[in-house]
Amino acid sequence: MLTSFFGKSNPVNYLIAGIFISLGYLLRAILLKDIEITFTIFAEHLLFLSLSVFTMLLLDFVIRKNLLTKSNTYGIFLFTCFLITLPAIFSERNITIATIFFLLAFRRILSLRSDRNTEKKILDASIWITLASFFSFWSLLFFAILYFAIIRKQNTLFRYLFIPIAGFIGVLVIRAAFHFLLNDSFDWFFEWGPLFDFNFSAYNKANVLVPVTVIVTFIIWTGIYRFSKIASLSKKEKPNALLLLFTLLITILIALISPQKNGSELLFVICPLAIIITNYIENISEFWFKEVLLWIVVLLPLVVLFL
């Protein structure tokens, strides 16, 4: 059922995914008693619900634009299920905004395969990454992904290595000038600095531990499988596959050192993970096994709800 339904690319699939995200967001607000009948609060909730749905659509756009999967909607299905399994994501709104900027940067990084407008693509990606870091400082580690793509690019030029630095400094100077004119101080710079947190005690809660365990299992299972198949991939597919695996590693590192330890830090992780799991599902010949995997993912939010 699920395999056949989401194995196709129909408009109704996006509608269903959007409804699931809306229900997950509404349920989180109800459980936390975070709903007030005022226009301002309602508008705020509506805005960030829209941003959550937009994140899903943006991920799908990145997938389709760069042919990261076949013509199906497994990617948005997996992303949506993981998203509503970790309702703390809806509370950490800065993470959502940072993820949107990351996906915009990732789109430009993937497009570096083409030799057209290379300098512009690198500059765009560096700007998006810097903007993401204003909402989640450790998003700066996405520069590692950008440099990985630059170094592996065919016919790359030495000057390309300096473009991300120029983009980073340019955005930083603009923000510094804006805050100085507005507040006559540079206090924001010291508040922007890195924060570490290696306290994973929050993971002792069942409603966090269970989904994290499932996600980690998928990372190990599908990640190792995908890595083992790199050598057999075509010359056209191999660069994206390597970039996705490297991106997954960087997002895991960000989640490990992130000051948030309530499950929301995994939003970065589930973006590349949804694509890698989709690639895994596409290569499974047994229909029943695909169906079981998809049902595990779709039932996970319901299980977590009663924990």
C-alpha positions, -999 to +999 in steps of 0.1 A: +000+000+000+025+027+012+051+015-013+027+018-043+012+051-031+044+070-023+063+052-051+046+077-074+049+114-077+013+127-073+002+161-060-020+144-034+012+130-018+024+165-010-011+174+003-010+144+027+025+153+038+015+189+045-016+177+065+006+153+086+030+181+094+001+204+103-015+178+126+019+171+142+024+208+149-011+213+162-007+182+185+026+195+199+009+229+206-020+212+224+002+189+245+024+219+256-007+241+261+010+266+238-022+278+221-036+312+229-065+328+211-048+361+201-041+373+166-004+377+172+001+342+186-021+326+159-001+344+132+032+333+147+021+296+148+008+299+113+041+313+101+062+286+116+038+259+105+041+273+070+079+273+073+078+236+084+058+227+053+080+248+032+111+229+045+095+197+032+087+212-002+122+227-004+138+193+003+117+178-024+128+205-048+164+198-041+159+161-046+141+166-080+163+194-093+194+172-088+179+138-095+190+125-061+162+098-062+140+083-088+105+098-095+088+091-062+079+108-030+096+085-005+119+113+005+092+137+017+073+108+033+103+098+054+112+135+062+076+142+073+074+111+095+107+118+112+097+154+116+065+147+135+082+119+155+104+146+171+079+174+180+106+194+198+116+205+164+085+227+162+096+245+194+131+252+182+122+276+155+157+288+149+166+252+139+139+253+112+151+286+098+187+274+098+176+242+080+159+262+053+191+282+047+211+249+047+189+234+020+192+266-001+230+263+002+229+225-004+210+232-037+238+254-049+265+230-037+249+201-056+248+223-088+286+227-087+288+196-110+281+220-138+308+244-149+283+273-154+284+302-130+307+283-106+319+314-087+283+326-083+271+292-070+300+291-044+293+326-033+255+319-030+262+288-009+286+306+014+260+334+020+232+309+028+255+290+052+265+322+070+229+332+073+221+297+088+248+302+114+230+333+127+202+309+138+223+279+147+260+287+151+273+252+143+258+255+108+292+270+100+304+234+097+284+232+064+314+251+049+331+217+051+305+204+027+311+233+004+348+228+004+344+191-001+324+198-033+348+224-045+379+201-041+361+172-058+349+193-086+365+186-120+386+215-134+384+233-101+405+265-097+426+276-067+407+309-064+375+290-057+388+282-023+387+319-013+352+327-024+335+311+007+357+332+029+347+364+010+311+355+012+313+348+050+332+380+057+308+400+035+277+389+053+294+393+087+303+429+079+268+437+067+253+423+099+279+441+121+271+474+104+234+469+107+236+462+145+260+490+151+237+515+134+207+501+152+221+494+187+255+513+187+272+481+199+288+448+188+273+428+217+256+405+192+290+391+181+298+378+216+263+363+220+267+346+186+298+326+197+299+288+199+280+268+226+288+232+234+266+207+251+276+170+255+249+163+281+227+136+266+206+131+297+174+143+278+178+111+257+168+091+287+132+100+281+114+073+262+097+098+238+131+110+227+152+078+231+129+056+209+129+079+178+166+087+182+173+049+184+153+043+152+170+071+134+205+060+144+196+024+133+186+038+099+218+058+097+240+028+104+220+004+083+214+025+051+246+045+055+268+014+054+248-001+026+251+031+005+288+033+012+294-003+001+277+004-032+297+036-041+321+016-062+293+001-084+276+034-090+279+051-124+303+080-129+273+104-129+258+091-097+290+087-076+297+124-068+262+130-054+263+098-034+297+107-018+285+143-011+253+129+006+273+106+028+297+134+038+268+157+044+252+131+067+284+129+087+286+167+091+250+169+102+256+141+128+286+161+141+264+192+144+238+173+163+264+159+187+278+193+196+246+213+194+235+230+226+200+217+220+195+181+232+158+175+229+156+159+195+153+191+175+191+190+167+183+160+144+164+181+119+196+187+100+203+150+100+169+138+087+173+159+055+202+138+040+190+107+058+156+108+040+174+108+007+198+080+016+170+058+029+150+065-003+180+053-023+181+022-002+144+015-007+147+020-045+173-008-046+153-033-026+136-059-048+114-074-021+081-056-020+071-068+015+104-056+030+099-021+015+063-021+029+075-031+064+101-003+065+076+023+055+051+011+080+077+012+108+084+049+099+047+059+097+038+041+129+067+056+148+050+089+156+020+071+170+041+049+192+060+080+205+028+098+212+018+072+239+053+070+256 
